[in-house]
Amino acid sequence: MESNKSRGTRSLFWMKVNLVAVVLICILGLIVTHQLTASGYSMQQFSSESPDIGAAMNFMYYIIVMAFSGFVMLLVWSIFQFFWLLWLFRAEKNLRLVAMSKFSPWGAVICSSIPYVGFLIHYFIFKDLVMQTESALESRRQSSSKTVAEILSKVSPVDKNFVNGFAIMTVLAAAIGFIRDTSISGFLAVAFSVASLLCYMKSFAAFIKEEQALFDIYQEEKLMAKVDQVLWQRKLESESADEKTKV
């Protein structure tokens, strides 16, 4: 098993950066739309008969700003996806050393990467990760090790309301665009998307702590097994020496 804490921490950081970028770009889009509407842009301003150079320059400026914002958004999203998928692959691989998850590491990555529906499928993947990890932790509460007990005392279970809220908000964000193509529906789609990401971030932050706790316990169990093996070998050597002495 390999520690996945750094991948989880980086994923959470870029998740937050992505959320901030979405909010800022939405605000910028509203400002640009308001400026264009307030300025009363029309096609006549760009006609060859009576061109308005100032209006054309301002319009191009707005286009460049929005294009650059879109590029920044794509870059941030790509970085987030890269670290997030690395984390997901390792999370599934680690879990399979102590429990049987429903999704293989590559299966989880591929399903979560499917356009449009991948994030919704990820709900079932993430829910399975949480359930299997918490089940593995719970099964170790009867351990006689004080270290294991101390690790478990510092871990809180993932709030399932946030996990389910993540799925509900994702479905609403996807469905709202099919109801009516208006500015209000666009605003609601963004609002539900942000709410979905917030729910996921909350549950994700709690889960990576559980994941690290399971890793620490796994390392402790390996150490205890090595100690037991050394003690057993010494016992065998001692009994063999006693038998030779008697002879």
Disulfide bonds with the S-S distance in Angstrom:
none
